[in-house]
């Protein structure tokens, strides 16, 4: 039994029933792959040489008394559990952009029993040691899941002879409400519960992935947007150390977590909005999930926001314990100093976020200035306009605004992250810029936020509205092969690309992914320097 698209499964009895319905008496089915993991046997499906196992529990339900608590191990089962459908998504307020339309109808529903993951592999029980590519979904820290068609792992697993994993975990208020300074030790982990879920998922990989033909000693974590931000956070978490060995950050260079004091103030505001006193904080575990999602406090801020720091609502908290320090500010975290990184973004990140604001695409000079003054202080806005006009003389006012907004949103911090990683001198960092122009909306989007995802996963035939072009498939081969090579060897070079040097602060070598891929030293140098002291 499952919740509907807009509802939530309401009782523990129903959850228990759902779990029982997914378990069958053991009977060997030679036509379908069966694997025995720590909690019992699971049976998946096979298509075109790739085995898929979906909805595998890596943690117990987080509902009721488990809400805001660290993840707990799932209960073992007898017989064979059918692993053929995606599991519940974390409760969330979904805001999809129609033009992308890669999301299937989430028939799996939304529920606090959401600690599940999915595995695609070319072989099971075969003793091989394939690289493991552990994808962490985006949507800020507030929404989405590991079941988008864009991130179906079959094509990537097949192409790279790799094991691909996607994962669901707690989001928004359920994953990042810091109650530790109000509710004491019982709630010490609440501000980073969603991140601890990901750590639990990586522990599951360590303990079980060998049965799926994967190498627990060669795991790459990678993600886009909020997924990239989660990768940044894992890089700074001592409890995650040793569970991954490479990392790729796509359009999500998250340098700073939420300060503990700010997170506590948000938690107090949540209690006040609900009329719950600090003395009765346990009542929070009884509030209906849907009601928590309607709270005004801590809501996700639309991006890009007006003046001030970019913020994603409920987010990981620098609590001094589970997240001891900011991931990459003022320096790169020492926790993962020896982990090689791949980092970058798209050229036109902001076009996606302004898609429904028609006026942005027809700005005049006055409109350009007005829009930037909403975002930046006047001296900085004036300097950026002058710099970008000189560097991009053929750009219209709208194009200039969107390029400035895009660099503020993603490229500025991607460069800073790469600089700080390089400064450690402990492991290589590689930089990329994705500039391939999507044909969607007659090219209006350029290379928008998220566009590289189907290229990384070799899934450009899935969201055809974004990638319907004869140049898409060849670029997908080059892009996915680079990510596969990095997962396998910590080096993204392969025969289909020109030589891709490591990033440093002298040459600043950057792989530009486009119809023709090439390495450019310090692309956008003048623009980079204009952002340097912000």
KOLNU-529381 format. One line per field, with one value per residue (C-alpha): x, y, z; chain. Coordinates in Angstrom, 1 decimal, always signed. Example, Ala and Ser with C-alpha at 12.3 -4.5 7.8 and 13.67 -1.06 7.14 Angstrom:
<patis>
east = +12.3,+13.7
north = -4.5,-1.1
up = +7.8,+7.1
c = A,A
</patis>
This chain:
<patis>
east = +0.0,+1.3,+0.5,-0.9,+0.9,-0.4,-1.0,+1.0,+0.7,-0.8,-0.1,+2.6,+0.2,-0.1,+3.6,+4.1,+1.5,+3.3,+6.5,+4.9,+3.3,+6.8,+8.1,+7.5,+8.2,+11.7,+11.6,+14.5,+13.7,+16.5,+15.1,+15.6,+18.6,+18.5,+21.0,+21.4,+22.3,+22.7,+18.9,+17.7,+17.3,+16.1,+15.0,+15.4,+14.9,+17.2,+17.0,+19.6,+22.3,+21.8,+20.3,+18.1,+17.1,+14.8,+13.4,+16.0,+15.7,+18.9,+17.2,+14.1,+11.1,+11.8,+8.1,+6.7,+9.3,+12.1,+11.4,+14.4,+16.5,+19.6,+18.8,+18.3,+19.1,+16.2,+14.5,+15.6,+13.0,+12.5,+11.9,+12.7,+11.8,+10.7,+13.0,+11.2,+9.6,+11.0,+10.3,+8.7,+10.0,+10.6,+7.6,+8.1,+6.6,+7.3,+8.0,+8.8,+9.8,+7.5,+10.0,+12.4,+9.7,+12.0,+10.1,+7.8,+4.6,+5.8,+3.4,+5.6,+4.2,+5.6,+6.2,+8.6,+9.5,+11.7,+15.2,+15.6,+18.1,+18.3,+21.1,+21.9,+24.7,+26.0,+26.6,+25.7,+27.6,+30.4,+33.3,+34.2,+35.2,+33.4,+33.6,+30.6,+28.9,+26.7,+24.4,+22.8,+19.8,+19.3,+16.3,+18.2,+17.9,+14.1,+12.7,+13.1,+14.2,+16.4,+13.8,+13.9,+14.1,+17.0,+19.1,+18.0,+21.3,+21.0,+22.8,+25.6,+26.1,+26.1,+28.5,+31.0,+30.7,+30.0,+27.6,+25.2,+23.2,+20.6,+19.1,+16.2,+16.7,+15.0,+14.5,+13.5,+12.2,+12.4,+16.1,+17.5,+15.6,+18.3,+16.7,+19.9,+20.2,+16.6,+15.8,+19.2,+21.2,+18.1,+17.9,+21.6,+21.6,+18.4,+20.0,+21.9,+19.6,+19.2,+23.0,+23.3,+20.9,+23.3,+26.1,+23.9,+23.5,+27.2,+27.6,+25.1,+27.3,+30.4,+28.6,+26.6,+27.9,+30.3,+27.3,+26.3,+29.7,+30.9,+34.1,+33.5,+37.0,+36.2,+33.1,+32.5,+29.8,+28.4,+25.4,+24.0,+22.7,+21.5,+23.1,+26.4,+25.8,+25.2,+28.5,+30.3,+28.7,+29.7,+33.3,+33.3,+31.6,+34.0,+31.4,+31.5,+35.3,+36.5,+33.1,+33.9,+37.1,+36.3,+33.7,+32.1,+30.2,+27.9,+26.5,+26.4,+29.5,+28.3,+31.0,+29.2,+26.7,+24.0,+25.5,+24.3,+22.8,+20.8,+19.5,+18.4,+16.6,+14.7,+13.8,+12.4,+10.4,+9.0,+7.9,+6.3,+4.4,+3.1,+2.4,+4.6,+6.8,+10.4,+9.4,+7.0,+9.4,+8.5,+5.1,+6.9,+7.1,+3.3,+2.5,+1.2,+3.8,+1.6,+1.2,+5.0,+5.3,+2.9,+4.9,+6.2,+9.3,+12.4,+10.8,+13.1,+14.0,+13.4,+16.7,+18.3,+17.1,+17.4,+20.3,+22.0,+23.6,+22.1,+20.0,+18.2,+15.9,+16.4,+20.0,+22.9,+24.0,+27.5,+26.8,+30.4,+29.8,+28.3,+29.4,+32.3,+33.1,+32.0,+32.9,+35.0,+35.1,+37.5,+39.5,+38.8,+37.8,+40.7,+38.3,+38.6,+41.8,+43.0,+39.8,+40.1,+37.4,+35.7,+33.8,+32.0,+28.8,+26.8,+27.3,+23.7,+22.6,+20.1,+17.9,+16.0,+15.2,+13.9,+12.0,+8.6,+9.7,+9.3,+10.6,+14.1,+14.5,+13.8,+15.7,+17.0,+19.9,+17.7,+16.2,+19.6,+20.7,+17.5,+17.6,+21.2,+20.5,+17.9,+20.6,+23.8,+25.0,+25.4,+29.2,+29.4,+26.5,+28.2,+31.5,+30.0,+28.1,+31.2,+33.3,+30.8,+30.1,+33.8,+34.3,+31.1,+30.5,+27.9,+25.7,+22.3,+21.2,+19.2,+22.2,+24.5,+22.1,+21.6,+25.4,+26.0,+23.3,+24.6,+28.1,+26.8,+24.7,+27.3,+30.5,+31.9,+31.8,+32.9,+36.1,+36.5,+36.0,+38.6,+41.1,+40.8,+41.0,+44.1,+45.6,+45.5,+47.9,+46.7,+44.6,+43.9,+40.9,+39.5,+37.4,+34.7,+32.2,+29.2,+28.3,+26.2,+23.1,+19.8,+17.3,+14.4,+12.3,+14.2,+17.4,+16.2,+17.7,+21.3,+23.1,+20.8,+20.9,+20.5,+21.1,+24.3,+22.6,+21.3,+24.7,+26.5,+24.0,+24.1,+20.3,+19.8,+17.0,+14.9,+14.1,+13.9,+12.6,+15.9,+18.3,+16.7,+19.7,+22.0,+24.9,+23.5,+24.4,+28.1,+28.5,+26.8,+29.3,+32.2,+30.7,+29.6,+33.0,+34.7,+32.6,+33.2,+36.9,+37.0,+35.1,+37.4,+40.8,+40.3,+41.3,+38.6,+40.8,+39.8,+40.4,+37.4,+38.6,+41.6,+44.1,+42.4,+45.0,+44.5,+43.3,+45.7,+45.6,+48.1,+46.8,+43.3,+42.7,+39.0,+37.3,+34.6,+31.9,+30.2,+29.6,+33.4,+35.1,+38.3,+40.4,+40.5,+42.8,+41.0,+37.8,+36.0,+39.2,+38.0,+34.6,+36.3,+38.5,+35.5,+34.0,+37.2,+36.6,+32.9
north = +0.0,+3.4,+7.0,+9.0,+11.8,+14.4,+12.4,+10.7,+7.1,+7.8,+5.0,+2.6,-0.3,+0.7,+1.0,-2.5,-3.8,-2.2,-3.8,-7.2,-6.9,-6.4,-9.7,-13.0,-16.5,-17.5,-19.3,-19.2,-17.4,-18.0,-15.4,-12.6,-11.7,-12.4,-11.0,-11.6,-8.5,-8.0,-7.7,-10.5,-11.6,-9.2,-9.8,-7.3,-7.1,-7.3,-5.3,-5.1,-6.6,-4.4,-5.6,-3.1,-3.3,-0.5,+0.6,-1.2,-0.1,+1.1,+2.6,+2.2,+4.5,+8.0,+8.6,+9.2,+8.7,+8.3,+11.8,+14.1,+11.2,+9.7,+6.9,+3.4,+0.1,-1.4,-4.6,-7.8,-9.8,-13.5,-14.8,-12.7,-9.0,-7.7,-4.8,-3.7,-0.4,+2.9,+3.5,+6.5,+10.0,+12.2,+14.5,+17.7,+20.7,+19.9,+22.7,+21.4,+23.4,+22.2,+22.8,+20.2,+17.6,+14.8,+13.7,+10.7,+10.8,+9.8,+6.9,+5.7,+8.6,+10.6,+9.3,+9.5,+5.9,+7.1,+5.7,+3.6,+3.4,+1.9,+0.0,-0.7,-3.1,-5.2,-8.2,-9.7,-12.2,-12.3,-11.3,-8.2,-4.9,-2.2,+1.5,+2.6,+5.9,+7.1,+9.9,+12.4,+14.2,+17.9,+20.1,+22.2,+20.4,+20.5,+18.4,+15.8,+12.2,+9.5,+8.3,+10.9,+9.3,+11.6,+9.8,+6.2,+4.4,+1.7,+3.5,+4.7,+1.3,-0.4,+2.1,+2.2,-1.3,+0.4,+0.1,+3.2,+4.1,+6.7,+7.4,+9.0,+10.7,+13.1,+16.6,+20.1,+20.3,+16.6,+16.5,+19.8,+21.3,+22.0,+21.2,+20.3,+23.6,+23.4,+19.7,+18.6,+15.5,+13.5,+15.9,+16.6,+15.1,+16.7,+19.6,+17.2,+14.2,+14.2,+14.2,+11.3,+9.4,+9.8,+8.5,+5.5,+4.9,+5.0,+2.5,+0.3,+0.5,-0.5,-3.5,-4.8,-3.5,-6.4,-8.6,-6.3,-6.5,-3.2,-2.2,-0.7,+0.7,+2.7,+4.9,+8.2,+10.5,+13.0,+15.3,+18.4,+21.6,+20.7,+17.3,+19.0,+20.9,+17.6,+16.3,+19.4,+18.7,+15.0,+16.1,+17.9,+15.3,+13.1,+10.3,+10.0,+9.8,+6.7,+5.8,+7.5,+8.0,+10.6,+13.4,+15.3,+18.6,+19.8,+23.4,+23.0,+24.5,+25.0,+26.7,+27.5,+25.6,+27.2,+28.7,+27.0,+30.2,+30.9,+27.3,+27.5,+30.7,+29.0,+26.1,+28.5,+30.2,+26.8,+26.0,+29.4,+29.0,+25.7,+26.9,+24.2,+25.1,+24.1,+22.0,+20.0,+19.7,+16.0,+17.1,+18.0,+14.3,+14.1,+16.9,+15.7,+15.8,+17.9,+20.5,+20.8,+21.4,+24.3,+26.3,+29.7,+29.4,+28.0,+27.7,+27.3,+30.7,+31.0,+31.4,+33.7,+35.8,+39.5,+41.0,+38.8,+35.4,+32.6,+30.4,+27.1,+27.1,+24.2,+23.2,+21.3,+23.0,+23.7,+22.2,+21.5,+17.8,+16.1,+19.1,+20.6,+23.5,+25.1,+22.8,+25.2,+28.5,+30.1,+27.1,+23.6,+21.1,+18.9,+16.0,+15.0,+16.6,+13.4,+13.0,+14.0,+16.4,+17.2,+20.5,+22.9,+24.3,+25.3,+28.7,+29.8,+28.5,+31.3,+31.1,+28.2,+30.2,+33.2,+31.1,+32.3,+36.0,+37.0,+40.5,+39.2,+38.0,+41.5,+43.9,+47.2,+49.0,+50.5,+47.1,+45.5,+48.1,+47.8,+44.0,+44.0,+46.6,+44.2,+41.6,+43.6,+46.8,+49.7,+49.9,+46.1,+46.2,+49.1,+47.3,+44.0,+45.7,+47.4,+44.3,+42.0,+44.5,+44.7,+40.9,+40.1,+43.1,+41.3,+40.3,+42.0,+43.5,+40.4,+38.1,+40.2,+40.1,+36.3,+35.7,+37.8,+36.1,+32.7,+33.4,+34.6,+31.6,+28.9,+29.7,+32.2,+29.6,+26.7,+28.6,+29.5,+25.8,+24.7,+27.3,+26.3,+22.6,+23.2,+25.2,+22.1,+20.4,+16.9,+15.7,+16.8,+19.0,+19.2,+22.0,+22.0,+24.4,+23.0,+25.4,+23.2,+25.2,+23.4,+23.6,+24.0,+27.1,+28.0,+28.2,+30.7,+28.8,+28.5,+26.0,+26.1,+24.7,+20.9,+20.5,+18.5,+15.7,+13.6,+13.9,+12.6,+9.7,+9.1,+9.6,+12.3,+10.3,+10.7,+14.5,+15.0,+18.6,+19.6,+17.5,+16.9,+17.6,+15.5,+16.8,+15.5,+11.9,+12.3,+14.9,+12.5,+9.9,+12.2,+13.5,+10.2,+8.7,+11.5,+10.9,+7.1,+7.6,+9.8,+7.3,+4.5,+6.2,+9.7,+11.1,+12.2,+11.9,+9.4,+9.0,+11.0,+14.3,+16.5,+16.3,+17.6,+19.0,+19.3,+22.8,+25.2,+28.9,+29.8,+28.1,+27.5,+24.7,+24.2,+21.5,+23.2,+20.7,+21.6,+20.3,+20.5,+19.9,+21.8,+22.9,+26.7,+28.3,+30.7,+31.1,+34.4,+35.7,+39.3,+38.3,+36.0,+38.9,+41.2,+38.8,+38.2,+40.4,+39.7
up = +0.0,-0.9,-0.5,-3.4,-5.2,-2.9,+0.3,+2.9,+4.3,+7.7,+10.2,+11.2,+10.7,+7.0,+6.7,+8.2,+5.8,+2.8,+3.9,+4.2,+0.8,-0.7,+0.7,-1.0,+0.2,-1.2,-4.5,-6.9,-10.1,-12.5,-14.9,-12.4,-10.3,-6.6,-4.2,-0.4,+1.5,+5.3,+5.9,+3.6,+0.0,-2.7,-6.3,-9.1,-12.8,-15.9,-19.1,-21.8,-19.7,-16.6,-13.4,-11.4,-7.8,-6.6,-3.2,-1.1,+2.5,+4.0,+7.1,+9.2,+9.0,+10.3,+11.3,+14.8,+17.6,+14.9,+13.5,+13.8,+15.1,+13.5,+11.0,+12.4,+10.7,+8.7,+10.1,+8.4,+6.5,+5.6,+2.1,-0.9,-1.0,-4.5,-5.4,-8.6,-7.6,-6.3,-2.6,-1.0,-1.5,+1.5,+2.3,+0.4,-1.4,-5.0,-7.5,-10.9,-14.0,-16.8,-19.7,-18.3,-17.6,-16.8,-13.7,-13.8,-11.9,-8.4,-7.9,-5.1,-3.0,-0.2,+3.3,+6.2,+5.6,+2.8,+3.5,+0.3,-2.5,-6.0,-7.7,-11.3,-12.1,-15.1,-12.8,-9.4,-7.3,-9.9,-7.7,-9.8,-8.4,-10.4,-9.5,-7.6,-8.6,-5.8,-7.0,-4.6,-6.0,-6.2,-5.4,-2.8,+0.5,+0.2,-2.6,-5.4,-5.2,-6.6,-9.1,-11.9,-15.4,-16.1,-13.5,-14.3,-13.8,-16.5,-19.4,-17.2,-15.6,-19.0,-20.6,-17.8,-16.4,-13.2,-10.3,-10.1,-7.1,-6.4,-3.0,-1.1,+2.2,+4.6,+3.2,+4.4,+8.0,+8.4,+7.6,+8.8,+11.8,+14.4,+17.8,+19.7,+21.5,+22.6,+23.1,+24.3,+23.5,+22.2,+19.3,+18.8,+15.3,+14.0,+12.2,+10.0,+10.0,+6.2,+5.8,+8.3,+6.2,+3.3,+5.6,+6.4,+2.7,+2.2,+5.1,+3.3,+0.2,+2.2,+3.7,+0.7,-2.6,-3.2,-3.8,-6.7,-8.3,-6.8,-5.1,-1.6,-1.8,-4.9,-4.4,-6.0,-4.6,-7.1,-7.4,-9.0,-7.5,-4.0,-4.6,-5.2,-2.0,-0.2,-1.7,-0.3,+3.1,+3.1,+2.4,+5.7,+7.9,+9.9,+10.1,+6.3,+6.0,+4.3,+2.9,-0.5,-2.5,-5.2,-5.5,-8.3,-7.6,-10.4,-10.1,-6.3,-4.8,-1.2,+0.7,+4.0,+6.2,+8.3,+11.6,+14.7,+16.2,+13.0,+12.9,+16.5,+15.9,+13.0,+15.3,+17.9,+15.2,+14.1,+17.7,+18.1,+14.8,+16.0,+19.5,+21.0,+24.0,+24.4,+27.4,+25.1,+22.2,+21.7,+20.5,+17.2,+16.5,+16.5,+14.2,+10.8,+8.1,+5.8,+8.5,+8.9,+5.2,+5.3,+7.9,+6.8,+8.9,+7.1,+3.7,+0.7,-0.8,-4.5,-6.4,-7.3,-4.3,-3.9,-2.0,+0.5,+0.6,-1.5,+0.8,+0.4,+3.5,+5.9,+5.3,+7.0,+10.3,+11.4,+14.8,+15.8,+16.0,+12.9,+10.7,+12.7,+10.2,+7.0,+4.0,+2.0,+3.8,+4.6,+3.5,+2.1,+4.8,+6.0,+6.5,+2.9,+1.9,+0.2,-2.0,-5.7,-6.9,-10.1,-10.0,-12.4,-13.6,-16.7,-18.4,-18.2,-14.8,-14.1,-17.2,-15.6,-12.5,-14.5,-17.0,-15.9,-15.7,-19.4,-18.8,-18.0,-21.5,-23.0,-20.8,-21.9,-20.3,-17.6,-16.9,-16.6,-14.1,-12.1,-11.9,-10.7,-8.1,-6.7,-6.3,-5.6,-4.0,-6.5,-6.7,-7.4,-9.9,-11.9,-11.9,-13.1,-15.9,-17.1,-16.9,-18.6,-21.4,-22.2,-22.1,-24.0,-26.3,-28.4,-25.5,-25.1,-21.7,-21.0,-21.8,-19.6,-16.7,-17.0,-17.3,-14.2,-12.3,-13.4,-12.3,-9.0,-8.6,-9.4,-11.3,-8.7,-5.9,-8.1,-8.8,-5.2,-4.2,-6.8,-5.6,-2.0,-2.9,-4.9,-2.1,+0.1,-2.2,-1.1,-4.0,-7.6,-8.6,-12.2,-13.4,-16.2,-17.8,-19.7,-22.5,-24.9,-25.9,-25.4,-28.3,-25.8,-26.3,-29.4,-27.5,-25.0,-22.1,-23.4,-21.2,-18.1,-14.6,-14.8,-18.5,-18.0,-16.0,-18.9,-20.5,-17.4,-17.2,-21.0,-20.9,-23.6,-25.2,-22.0,-21.8,-25.6,-25.2,-23.7,-25.7,-29.1,-31.2,-33.4,-31.3,-28.0,-28.2,-29.1,-26.3,-23.9,-24.7,-24.1,-20.8,-19.3,-20.2,-18.3,-15.2,-15.5,-15.9,-12.9,-10.8,-11.9,-11.6,-10.1,-13.5,-16.1,-19.1,-21.9,-25.6,-26.6,-25.1,-25.5,-22.6,-19.4,-16.9,-13.2,-12.1,-10.5,-9.9,-12.6,-15.8,-14.5,-17.0,-17.6,-19.8,-21.8,-22.8,-26.0,-29.5,-29.7,-26.4,-25.6,-22.7,-22.1,-19.6,-17.3,-19.3,-18.3,-16.7,-16.5,-15.0,-12.5,-11.3,-11.0,-8.5,-6.6,-3.6,-3.1
c = A,A,A,A,A,A,A,A,A,A,A,A,A,A,A,A,A,A,A,A,A,A,A,A,A,A,A,A,A,A,A,A,A,A,A,A,A,A,A,A,A,A,A,A,A,A,A,A,A,A,A,A,A,A,A,A,A,A,A,A,A,A,A,A,A,A,A,A,A,A,A,A,A,A,A,A,A,A,A,A,A,A,A,A,A,A,A,A,A,A,A,A,A,A,A,A,A,A,A,A,A,A,A,A,A,A,A,A,A,A,A,A,A,A,A,A,A,A,A,A,A,A,A,A,A,A,A,A,A,A,A,A,A,A,A,A,A,A,A,A,A,A,A,A,A,A,A,A,A,A,A,A,A,A,A,A,A,A,A,A,A,A,A,A,A,A,A,A,A,A,A,A,A,A,A,A,A,A,A,A,A,A,A,A,A,A,A,A,A,A,A,A,A,A,A,A,A,A,A,A,A,A,A,A,A,A,A,A,A,A,A,A,A,A,A,A,A,A,A,A,A,A,A,A,A,A,A,A,A,A,A,A,A,A,A,A,A,A,A,A,A,A,A,A,A,A,A,A,A,A,A,A,A,A,A,A,A,A,A,A,A,A,A,A,A,A,A,A,A,A,A,A,A,A,A,A,A,A,A,A,A,A,A,A,A,A,A,A,A,A,A,A,A,A,A,A,A,A,A,A,A,A,A,A,A,A,A,A,A,A,A,A,A,A,A,A,A,A,A,A,A,A,A,A,A,A,A,A,A,A,A,A,A,A,A,A,A,A,A,A,A,A,A,A,A,A,A,A,A,A,A,A,A,A,A,A,A,A,A,A,A,A,A,A,A,A,A,A,A,A,A,A,A,A,A,A,A,A,A,A,A,A,A,A,A,A,A,A,A,A,A,A,A,A,A,A,A,A,A,A,A,A,A,A,A,A,A,A,A,A,A,A,A,A,A,A,A,A,A,A,A,A,A,A,A,A,A,A,A,A,A,A,A,A,A,A,A,A,A,A,A,A,A,A,A,A,A,A,A,A,A,A,A,A,A,A,A,A,A,A,A,A,A,A,A,A,A,A,A,A,A,A,A,A,A,A,A,A,A,A,A,A,A,A,A,A,A,A,A,A,A,A,A,A,A,A,A,A,A,A,A,A,A,A,A,A,A,A,A,A,A,A,A,A,A,A,A,A,A,A,A,A,A,A,A,A,A,A,A,A,A,A,A,A
</patis>
